[in-house]
Amino acid sequence: MNRIRDLFANLRPFLDYSLFRLGDSEFTIGTLLYLVLTLFLLFYLTEKLRLLLTNRILTRYKIMLGVRQAIGSIVKYAVVMVGLIVIVQSTGVDLSTLGLIAGALGVGIGFGLQSVTSNFVSGVIILFERPVKVGDRVQIGDVTGNIIRISARATTIITNDNIAMIIPNSDFINKMVINWTLNDRNVRFNFPVYVSYKENPENVKKVLLEVAANNQGVLKLPKPDILFESFED
């Protein structure tokens, strides 16, 4: 115990070394280390809380995955905001002074962070209004696939080719989005099939319908259909 006490006594002058002043508040090396450690713990624990809510607690109430993801993210953001205020206040920093500096910096860097801010606000709108949610099959521009994650900045879509597409959240607000599963989980797929000119179209249609009938992933109602479009070179 004496060694530990002596170690802290030797470190005290180093930790109390003043780096700068912010209004009436003094920032020391110890203050900086405290902020880094507490902020790391805040973001780490809130992410664990989000996963706990999404994958453990809310699953007991048979809530859909998209709703669980939205609730988990909203709770995480709320706890982070409260935690940031508590951490800053615990260091003795005057929040009014900090607010003035943040406002001044915001004017300078706001233009450079417009896209980031737009994506974050769009992500919050998506979580609250839920025009799309995790598990939905959507089409935005030339990208079609299933949503697997909605984060603060972007939404991840997995295409039929198992390619992960990272789409900025603002695109879901500013562009036209087709949500194939908003009201019904049953989705129609179009599969183009090319055959030789020598093949009989009726025989091709018969074979394709048999393949669809033997596929467990194809619904019996509505029945699958084969459409002949055109001859191609």
Backbone bond lengths (Angstrom), bond angles and torsions (degrees), N, CA, C in turn:
res aa  C-N    CA-C-N  psi(-1)  N-CA   C-N-CA  omega(-1)  CA-C   N-CA-C  phi
1 M - - - 1.461 - - 1.524 111.52 -
2 N 1.349 115.39 -38.97 1.459 118.72 -179.83 1.526 111.28 -64.37
3 R 1.349 115.64 -37.23 1.464 119.00 179.15 1.526 110.77 -65.03
4 I 1.326 115.40 -41.45 1.468 118.99 179.06 1.521 110.52 -64.78
5 R 1.353 115.41 -40.90 1.462 119.69 179.31 1.526 110.70 -64.57
6 D 1.326 116.15 -39.99 1.465 119.92 178.48 1.526 111.28 -67.11
7 L 1.355 116.06 -36.29 1.466 119.64 179.46 1.522 110.78 -63.73
8 F 1.339 116.50 -45.57 1.463 120.05 178.74 1.528 111.13 -65.49
9 A 1.325 115.97 -34.83 1.463 119.25 178.54 1.526 110.88 -65.48
10 N 1.336 116.54 -37.13 1.462 120.36 178.99 1.530 111.65 -73.03
11 L 1.345 116.16 -31.89 1.465 120.06 -179.38 1.526 112.49 -80.84
12 R 1.308 117.53 -18.59 1.462 121.09 -174.70 1.531 113.10 -56.82
13 P 1.333 119.58 -46.36 1.474 118.44 178.46 1.529 112.63 -61.43
14 F 1.343 116.16 -36.09 1.469 119.75 179.14 1.526 110.85 -67.66
15 L 1.344 116.77 -44.78 1.463 120.64 -179.14 1.521 112.11 -68.34
16 D 1.322 117.30 -28.17 1.465 121.08 -179.07 1.524 112.91 -87.68
17 Y 1.326 116.97 3.19 1.470 119.89 -179.28 1.526 109.49 -66.31
18 S 1.321 116.69 125.75 1.463 121.97 -175.55 1.529 110.80 -79.42
19 L 1.331 115.53 129.53 1.463 121.34 177.86 1.525 111.52 -95.41
20 F 1.330 116.47 -47.34 1.465 120.94 178.36 1.520 108.29 -165.17
21 R 1.321 115.09 170.75 1.459 121.40 178.13 1.519 109.42 -117.51
22 L 1.326 115.29 143.48 1.460 122.23 177.53 1.521 107.20 -125.84
23 G 1.330 116.03 96.22 1.456 119.66 -173.13 1.514 109.56 66.99
24 D 1.324 116.04 -123.93 1.461 120.89 177.58 1.518 112.31 -91.79
25 S 1.329 117.40 0.97 1.467 121.37 -176.89 1.523 110.21 -99.17
26 E 1.318 115.04 141.50 1.458 121.29 -179.50 1.525 109.71 -110.50
27 F 1.335 115.99 129.69 1.457 121.32 178.79 1.528 108.87 -100.20
28 T 1.325 115.29 121.67 1.460 121.26 177.68 1.524 109.51 -111.06
29 I 1.325 115.45 174.50 1.465 119.49 176.37 1.528 109.99 -61.90
30 G 1.328 116.18 -38.47 1.462 120.03 177.61 1.517 111.93 -62.56
31 T 1.336 116.85 -40.12 1.465 120.81 177.98 1.524 110.79 -63.24
32 L 1.331 115.91 -42.72 1.459 120.27 179.95 1.526 111.35 -63.82
33 L 1.332 116.89 -43.94 1.465 120.46 178.06 1.528 110.98 -63.62
34 Y 1.321 116.18 -38.42 1.467 120.77 178.26 1.528 110.86 -62.62
35 L 1.341 116.77 -43.42 1.459 120.73 179.71 1.525 111.46 -64.09
36 V 1.334 116.50 -44.29 1.467 120.20 -179.27 1.522 110.38 -61.95
37 L 1.326 117.01 -45.84 1.463 120.87 -177.66 1.522 111.89 -66.48
38 T 1.334 116.94 -46.71 1.465 119.58 -177.24 1.528 111.90 -68.93
39 L 1.335 117.77 -36.33 1.462 119.93 177.79 1.523 111.03 -67.21
40 F 1.330 116.71 -39.60 1.465 120.07 176.33 1.529 110.45 -61.02
41 L 1.332 116.44 -46.41 1.463 120.06 179.34 1.524 111.25 -64.25
42 L 1.334 116.88 -37.52 1.463 120.50 -179.77 1.524 111.04 -61.18
43 F 1.333 117.39 -50.82 1.460 120.46 -177.75 1.532 111.18 -70.20
44 Y 1.320 117.12 -34.82 1.467 120.09 178.74 1.530 110.89 -66.45
45 L 1.329 116.60 -47.19 1.461 120.58 -177.12 1.528 112.06 -70.73
46 T 1.339 117.79 -35.95 1.467 119.06 178.43 1.527 111.51 -67.97
47 E 1.331 117.23 -33.85 1.464 119.60 175.61 1.531 110.30 -67.10
48 K 1.342 116.70 -40.13 1.460 120.18 175.93 1.529 110.83 -63.61
49 L 1.345 116.43 -37.86 1.462 120.77 177.61 1.526 110.63 -63.86
50 R 1.338 116.79 -42.41 1.467 120.48 178.69 1.525 110.93 -60.56
51 L 1.329 116.48 -45.13 1.464 120.22 179.76 1.529 111.25 -65.88
52 L 1.334 116.61 -37.83 1.465 120.32 179.01 1.524 110.94 -63.90
53 L 1.331 116.15 -44.36 1.463 119.97 178.67 1.527 111.13 -64.45
54 T 1.329 115.93 -45.04 1.462 120.50 -173.99 1.520 112.38 -70.53
55 N 1.330 116.76 -43.73 1.464 120.59 -170.17 1.521 114.81 -100.46
56 R 1.336 118.03 -14.95 1.461 119.18 -176.05 1.528 112.77 -121.61
57 I 1.333 116.34 -61.15 1.465 119.90 -171.04 1.527 112.08 -69.96
58 L 1.343 117.13 -51.88 1.464 120.33 -174.34 1.524 112.88 -72.83
59 T 1.331 117.60 -18.44 1.466 119.35 177.95 1.528 111.78 -67.07
60 R 1.325 117.35 -21.39 1.468 120.62 179.23 1.521 111.93 -68.58
61 Y 1.333 117.09 -21.55 1.462 121.03 -176.20 1.526 112.37 -101.44
62 K 1.339 116.96 12.38 1.466 123.05 176.37 1.531 111.71 55.15
63 I 1.327 115.50 42.84 1.463 121.30 177.30 1.523 108.80 -89.45
64 M 1.330 116.93 140.75 1.456 121.08 -179.14 1.525 110.82 -60.87
65 L 1.338 115.39 153.12 1.460 120.96 -176.10 1.525 111.71 -58.43
66 G 1.336 117.42 -42.88 1.459 120.07 -179.06 1.516 112.55 -60.60
67 V 1.334 116.72 -40.30 1.466 120.94 178.95 1.527 110.04 -68.31
68 R 1.336 116.78 -40.58 1.468 120.32 178.76 1.527 110.78 -62.37
69 Q 1.329 116.11 -41.83 1.461 120.09 178.84 1.527 110.64 -62.38
70 A 1.327 116.94 -42.51 1.464 120.71 -179.07 1.523 110.96 -64.59
71 I 1.338 117.11 -46.32 1.465 120.67 179.94 1.523 110.58 -62.35
72 G 1.332 116.67 -44.25 1.460 120.47 179.85 1.517 112.73 -60.85
73 S 1.337 117.01 -42.29 1.465 120.60 -179.52 1.522 111.43 -68.35
74 I 1.335 117.21 -41.45 1.467 120.53 -179.92 1.525 110.52 -63.87
75 V 1.333 117.13 -43.55 1.468 120.73 178.22 1.526 110.14 -62.72
76 K 1.326 116.96 -40.78 1.468 120.39 179.31 1.524 110.92 -60.83
77 Y 1.338 117.33 -48.41 1.461 120.51 -179.14 1.528 111.06 -61.83
78 A 1.339 117.08 -39.88 1.463 120.45 -179.31 1.526 110.96 -65.00
79 V 1.334 116.98 -44.25 1.464 120.56 179.96 1.525 110.61 -66.24
80 V 1.332 117.43 -37.93 1.468 120.58 178.22 1.525 110.67 -62.47
81 M 1.331 117.38 -44.01 1.464 120.31 -179.80 1.525 111.26 -62.12
82 V 1.338 116.57 -46.63 1.468 120.04 179.06 1.525 110.23 -64.63
83 G 1.332 116.20 -41.99 1.461 120.29 -179.70 1.516 112.74 -62.40
84 L 1.331 117.18 -39.75 1.466 120.37 178.55 1.522 111.36 -62.03
85 I 1.335 116.14 -42.31 1.470 119.69 179.29 1.524 110.62 -64.05
86 V 1.342 116.49 -44.12 1.472 120.37 -178.94 1.527 110.78 -64.35
87 I 1.332 116.87 -42.57 1.469 120.39 -178.50 1.519 111.02 -64.46
88 V 1.333 116.55 -45.09 1.466 119.70 -179.35 1.526 110.54 -64.32
89 Q 1.329 116.62 -42.19 1.469 119.47 179.44 1.521 111.70 -65.69
90 S 1.328 117.45 -34.32 1.465 120.32 -178.29 1.524 112.34 -68.15
91 T 1.331 117.32 -19.80 1.466 119.98 177.58 1.523 111.76 -83.51
92 G 1.330 117.12 -7.12 1.457 120.60 -179.66 1.508 113.92 85.53
93 V 1.331 117.71 12.08 1.461 121.18 -179.50 1.522 109.43 -76.49
94 D 1.316 116.39 136.07 1.462 122.19 176.92 1.525 108.27 -74.64
95 L 1.347 116.99 113.56 1.459 120.83 -176.02 1.524 112.35 -65.13
96 S 1.330 117.83 -29.12 1.463 119.51 178.71 1.526 110.61 -66.12
97 T 1.329 116.30 -41.79 1.467 120.00 176.53 1.512 110.98 -65.24
98 L 1.335 115.52 -42.41 1.460 120.15 179.01 1.521 110.86 -63.27
99 G 1.337 116.45 -35.74 1.459 119.84 179.30 1.515 112.10 -66.16
100 L 1.338 116.85 -39.09 1.464 120.07 178.34 1.521 111.07 -64.25
101 I 1.327 116.61 -42.30 1.466 120.32 -179.93 1.526 110.30 -67.31
102 A 1.343 116.14 -41.87 1.463 119.64 179.33 1.524 110.87 -62.70
103 G 1.349 116.16 -37.74 1.456 119.34 178.03 1.513 112.16 -65.59
104 A 1.331 116.14 -41.06 1.462 119.95 178.89 1.521 111.35 -65.94
105 L 1.338 116.11 -42.55 1.460 119.26 178.22 1.520 111.38 -67.59
106 G 1.345 115.59 -34.32 1.459 119.11 -179.01 1.512 112.74 -61.22
107 V 1.331 116.54 -36.38 1.463 120.20 178.06 1.520 110.36 -64.77
108 G 1.346 115.75 -38.87 1.463 119.29 -176.76 1.512 113.82 -73.97
109 I 1.344 116.69 -40.51 1.468 119.19 -174.45 1.524 112.55 -102.26
110 G 1.334 116.31 -3.13 1.461 119.17 -176.77 1.516 113.06 -58.83
111 F 1.342 116.05 -40.17 1.454 119.08 -178.93 1.526 111.35 -64.88
112 G 1.324 116.78 -35.90 1.457 119.72 -179.60 1.514 113.18 -74.80
113 L 1.337 117.24 -19.32 1.463 120.85 -177.85 1.528 112.17 -109.79
114 Q 1.317 116.81 17.71 1.460 119.29 -178.04 1.521 111.63 -60.44
115 S 1.333 116.89 -44.10 1.464 119.59 -178.16 1.522 111.18 -66.96
116 V 1.351 116.27 -39.36 1.468 119.93 178.97 1.523 110.35 -64.23
117 T 1.338 116.10 -45.41 1.463 120.35 179.19 1.518 111.08 -63.30
118 S 1.332 116.23 -42.39 1.465 120.58 179.63 1.523 111.17 -61.05
119 N 1.339 116.74 -42.46 1.459 120.31 179.92 1.527 111.38 -67.44
120 F 1.349 116.84 -37.86 1.460 120.02 179.53 1.529 110.87 -66.00
121 V 1.339 116.26 -47.17 1.468 120.10 179.21 1.527 109.97 -62.60
122 S 1.326 116.82 -40.63 1.465 120.11 178.09 1.520 110.96 -63.04
123 G 1.344 116.67 -37.73 1.463 120.05 177.23 1.515 112.05 -62.84
124 V 1.339 116.66 -40.13 1.470 120.42 177.39 1.530 110.45 -65.01
125 I 1.342 116.86 -41.36 1.469 120.74 178.18 1.526 110.36 -61.68
126 I 1.332 116.73 -42.29 1.467 120.53 179.36 1.521 110.77 -62.29
127 L 1.337 116.83 -41.52 1.462 120.39 -178.57 1.524 111.85 -66.19
128 F 1.352 117.11 -35.82 1.459 119.99 -177.87 1.533 111.96 -84.41
129 E 1.326 117.72 -48.16 1.462 120.45 -176.81 1.526 111.96 -81.35
130 R 1.328 116.86 -27.62 1.456 124.26 176.79 1.538 113.16 54.64
131 P 1.357 117.73 52.21 1.464 118.69 171.31 1.521 110.85 -67.57
132 V 1.331 115.89 -27.50 1.466 122.28 171.90 1.520 107.30 -136.10
133 K 1.327 115.66 156.18 1.463 120.31 179.80 1.518 108.66 -148.25
134 V 1.319 115.45 168.44 1.458 120.65 179.59 1.526 109.36 -60.86
135 G 1.327 115.71 131.34 1.456 121.22 -178.55 1.515 113.57 101.40
136 D 1.343 117.60 -17.10 1.466 120.72 179.64 1.523 110.47 -71.39
137 R 1.322 114.78 148.74 1.464 120.60 172.00 1.519 107.39 -101.01
138 V 1.327 115.79 120.15 1.456 120.50 -172.60 1.520 110.43 -129.81
139 Q 1.317 113.49 162.62 1.460 121.49 172.83 1.517 107.92 -132.03
140 I 1.329 115.98 123.19 1.456 121.59 177.44 1.522 107.59 -133.91
141 G 1.308 116.23 113.76 1.459 120.23 -173.70 1.516 110.04 65.53
142 D 1.325 116.29 -127.16 1.462 121.57 179.32 1.524 112.59 -94.53
143 V 1.322 117.36 5.34 1.464 121.43 -176.36 1.524 109.82 -101.99
144 T 1.335 116.24 127.48 1.461 122.36 176.86 1.523 108.42 -131.15
145 G 1.327 116.29 132.40 1.459 119.43 179.22 1.510 111.74 174.53
146 N 1.331 115.67 -168.93 1.463 122.74 -178.02 1.525 110.31 -102.37
147 I 1.327 116.35 135.39 1.464 121.15 177.73 1.525 108.96 -76.74
148 I 1.332 116.25 126.59 1.464 120.06 178.99 1.523 112.13 -112.56
149 R 1.343 117.08 -16.45 1.469 118.35 -179.45 1.521 110.03 -160.22
150 I 1.341 115.45 138.47 1.462 122.32 173.36 1.521 107.04 -121.93
151 S 1.325 117.05 111.68 1.461 121.58 -179.28 1.521 109.50 -106.47
152 A 1.333 116.11 -174.43 1.459 120.09 -177.47 1.522 112.04 -67.35
153 R 1.332 117.88 -29.55 1.460 120.42 -174.66 1.515 113.51 -107.88
154 A 1.326 117.70 -35.79 1.461 119.87 -172.12 1.521 110.74 -146.68
155 T 1.332 114.61 165.60 1.461 122.56 177.86 1.524 108.52 -117.95
156 T 1.325 116.26 135.89 1.458 121.44 -177.88 1.523 110.01 -101.22
157 I 1.333 115.48 128.06 1.464 122.52 179.84 1.525 108.70 -119.98
158 I 1.330 116.33 133.57 1.461 121.87 174.75 1.524 108.43 -101.10
159 T 1.331 116.97 121.97 1.458 121.44 -178.94 1.525 110.48 -82.95
160 N 1.341 116.08 176.64 1.462 120.71 178.41 1.522 111.92 -64.02
161 D 1.330 116.76 -23.18 1.466 121.33 178.30 1.524 112.23 -88.92
162 N 1.351 116.20 11.73 1.470 122.47 179.33 1.528 111.81 62.75
163 I 1.325 115.91 35.56 1.461 122.47 176.84 1.523 108.36 -102.83
164 A 1.327 116.50 128.98 1.466 121.28 178.90 1.525 109.21 -85.00
165 M 1.322 116.51 120.06 1.460 122.70 178.88 1.531 108.44 -108.29
166 I 1.340 116.70 124.56 1.461 122.01 179.70 1.529 107.86 -96.76
167 I 1.324 116.71 111.14 1.463 122.43 -175.84 1.527 109.33 -109.27
168 P 1.341 119.29 125.98 1.475 120.40 176.15 1.523 111.19 -58.12
169 N 1.320 116.69 139.98 1.464 120.70 -177.55 1.524 112.50 -60.16
170 S 1.336 117.06 -31.51 1.463 119.68 -178.29 1.525 111.65 -62.73
171 D 1.340 117.82 -26.39 1.463 120.09 178.77 1.529 111.21 -65.14
172 F 1.338 117.19 -30.76 1.463 120.36 179.85 1.524 111.84 -74.24
173 I 1.333 116.85 -16.42 1.462 120.96 178.41 1.525 111.09 -97.83
174 N 1.339 116.73 -37.82 1.464 120.89 -172.66 1.521 113.78 -94.35
175 K 1.327 118.16 -16.76 1.456 120.88 -177.24 1.525 110.46 -115.02
176 M 1.333 114.87 165.22 1.458 119.72 177.48 1.526 109.63 -74.81
177 V 1.320 115.69 129.12 1.459 122.13 -179.45 1.527 108.56 -121.47
178 I 1.316 116.26 130.06 1.463 121.35 174.98 1.523 107.78 -100.71
179 N 1.327 116.25 117.00 1.461 121.84 177.85 1.523 107.91 -104.37
180 W 1.326 115.63 104.04 1.458 120.52 -175.12 1.525 112.36 -72.09
181 T 1.314 118.14 -19.75 1.468 121.01 -173.30 1.524 112.52 -120.97
182 L 1.315 118.21 23.91 1.464 120.28 -178.66 1.524 111.39 -64.39
183 N 1.328 117.08 -43.06 1.463 121.39 -177.62 1.522 113.29 -108.21
184 D 1.328 117.77 -20.42 1.462 120.76 -175.24 1.519 108.53 -147.64
185 R 1.339 116.56 134.03 1.455 120.75 -178.62 1.526 112.43 -78.11
186 N 1.334 118.06 -12.53 1.460 120.65 178.35 1.527 109.43 -78.81
187 V 1.319 116.28 126.64 1.458 121.71 -174.43 1.525 109.71 -125.06
188 R 1.333 115.79 139.96 1.458 120.77 176.06 1.525 109.82 -90.77
189 F 1.328 115.70 134.77 1.458 121.83 176.06 1.522 109.28 -113.62
190 N 1.324 115.30 140.42 1.458 121.11 174.34 1.522 109.07 -107.57
191 F 1.332 116.55 124.21 1.457 121.35 179.38 1.525 109.03 -118.58
192 P 1.325 118.09 106.24 1.470 119.23 176.94 1.528 110.58 -70.20
193 V 1.321 116.22 134.99 1.468 122.48 179.87 1.520 108.25 -126.20
194 Y 1.322 116.13 129.81 1.462 121.40 -179.63 1.530 108.97 -111.95
195 V 1.329 116.29 130.17 1.463 121.26 179.89 1.526 108.98 -130.37
196 S 1.304 114.62 168.67 1.457 120.63 -179.13 1.530 110.96 -70.78
197 Y 1.345 115.44 153.99 1.466 120.27 176.67 1.525 111.26 -61.99
198 K 1.328 116.81 -24.65 1.458 120.68 -175.74 1.526 112.44 -74.62
199 E 1.335 117.07 -18.11 1.458 120.13 -176.27 1.525 111.40 -76.72
200 N 1.325 114.19 144.72 1.459 120.60 176.97 1.531 109.04 -77.81
201 P 1.343 118.91 121.47 1.471 120.64 -178.18 1.525 113.55 -55.47
202 E 1.339 117.38 -35.48 1.462 119.81 -179.43 1.523 111.17 -68.27
203 N 1.345 116.35 -37.53 1.465 119.30 177.62 1.527 110.95 -67.75
204 V 1.333 115.66 -39.11 1.465 119.71 178.06 1.523 110.13 -62.66
205 K 1.323 116.43 -43.75 1.460 120.80 179.54 1.523 111.11 -61.66
206 K 1.335 116.62 -41.65 1.462 121.15 -179.50 1.527 111.06 -63.22
207 V 1.340 116.41 -43.85 1.467 120.64 -179.02 1.529 110.62 -64.79
208 L 1.329 116.69 -43.48 1.463 120.20 -178.66 1.525 111.72 -65.45
209 L 1.323 117.44 -38.12 1.465 120.22 177.50 1.522 111.25 -66.42
210 E 1.330 117.19 -35.84 1.464 120.36 177.10 1.530 110.73 -65.98
211 V 1.334 116.01 -40.36 1.465 119.90 177.94 1.526 110.54 -62.55
212 A 1.333 116.39 -43.69 1.464 120.30 179.62 1.526 111.34 -65.17
213 A 1.333 116.91 -38.68 1.467 120.83 -178.62 1.524 111.72 -66.48
214 N 1.330 117.08 -29.93 1.463 121.05 -178.72 1.527 113.09 -90.01
215 N 1.325 116.46 0.14 1.464 120.70 179.71 1.525 109.09 -94.50
216 Q 1.341 116.88 122.05 1.465 121.05 -177.00 1.527 112.80 -67.56
217 G 1.320 117.28 -19.76 1.454 120.00 -179.35 1.515 114.12 -83.76
218 V 1.330 117.58 -2.79 1.466 122.12 -178.85 1.522 109.17 -100.90
219 L 1.329 116.74 129.71 1.458 121.58 -179.76 1.528 111.12 -70.69
220 K 1.325 115.29 148.22 1.464 120.23 175.09 1.526 110.95 -77.90
221 L 1.333 115.65 -34.57 1.462 122.08 176.43 1.523 108.56 -131.90
222 P 1.327 118.65 127.06 1.467 126.21 -5.29 1.526 111.80 -68.79
223 K 1.321 115.96 150.44 1.451 120.98 -175.91 1.528 111.06 -71.29
224 P 1.329 116.87 147.29 1.471 119.31 174.54 1.526 110.31 -68.13
225 D 1.306 116.39 154.42 1.459 120.62 -178.11 1.523 109.15 -138.14
226 I 1.319 115.09 154.07 1.461 122.30 179.45 1.520 108.23 -117.10
227 L 1.320 116.89 126.82 1.461 121.83 -179.95 1.521 109.48 -118.45
228 F 1.326 115.44 128.66 1.461 120.86 176.23 1.524 107.83 -88.81
229 E 1.333 116.47 120.98 1.458 119.76 -174.60 1.526 112.64 -97.07
230 S 1.328 117.52 -57.67 1.464 118.13 -174.50 1.519 110.57 -168.81
231 F 1.327 114.48 166.03 1.456 121.61 169.16 1.521 107.91 -88.39
232 E 1.317 116.17 136.97 1.457 120.03 179.03 1.516 110.02 -125.76
233 D 1.334 114.44 153.45 1.462 119.24 179.94 1.520 110.45 -75.05
